[in-house]
Amino acid sequence: MRAEKTGGRKKMQMTIRTLFAMVLLLSMSSVIFAEEFCAETFTVTQGVQIQGRICSAPNKMRIENQGNVIIARMDLGKAWILLPDERMYVEQPLDLSRIMGMQQKYPGEVSRTFEGKDEVDGKSAEKYRITYESAGKQYVMLVWFVPGIGMPVKTVAEDASWSTEYRNITTEKQPESLFEIPPEYKELKMPSMSGMVQRQ
């Protein structure tokens, strides 16, 4: 029984680490949205594709995948990872410096080149090539922005190590309850994982 409990906790910790890694990854391709919308998300990292859903309001974001939920509150500088099966949540700090706007520079950005007009998911988009520096190395990513919405509908690392794409985007007002912790959830205390994720 004790071994099963320990194994279950390790599995939960792995799930939380995976979800928190998604928070960091999505923040790399996200903006502080002015438009309220929902969309399907397709994220690929380390060869694994994760399909989910994202809903957003100004300074707030909700990401759903594989039965789990992440609520990112840029206005509070924190993210909540909800575990519906356990009715629990984990709170983690959110690195606001990694969230960019359409005209803002990406952290460590070295250059940005307009690559021309393109179409993504039936929407007219502007494609940019962004070179940025991290930990003393330079990386390149391609970003597709939709004017008017002010959001990147697609972000791809040039080396194809990760990508994020939004599809079936609908713009409409979102309920405030989407971005709050359900009242019956209890907090699961865990150490901050930002350092652990960055070292991997």
Secondary structure as GFF3:
##gff-version 3
##sequence-region A 1 200
A	DSSP	alpha_helix	2	28	.	.	.	ID=ss1
A	DSSP	beta_strand	37	45	.	.	.	ID=ss2
A	DSSP	beta_strand	48	57	.	.	.	ID=ss3
A	DSSP	beta_strand	60	65	.	.	.	ID=ss4
A	DSSP	beta_strand	68	73	.	.	.	ID=ss5
A	DSSP	beta_strand	78	83	.	.	.	ID=ss6
A	DSSP	beta_strand	88	93	.	.	.	ID=ss7
A	DSSP	three_ten_helix	96	98	.	.	.	ID=ss8
A	DSSP	beta_strand	109	120	.	.	.	ID=ss9
A	DSSP	beta_strand	123	134	.	.	.	ID=ss10
A	DSSP	beta_strand	137	146	.	.	.	ID=ss11
A	DSSP	beta_strand	151	157	.	.	.	ID=ss12
A	DSSP	beta_strand	162	171	.	.	.	ID=ss13
A	DSSP	three_ten_helix	176	179	.	.	.	ID=ss14
A	DSSP	beta_strand	186	187	.	.	.	ID=ss15
A	DSSP	alpha_helix	194	199	.	.	.	ID=ss16
###
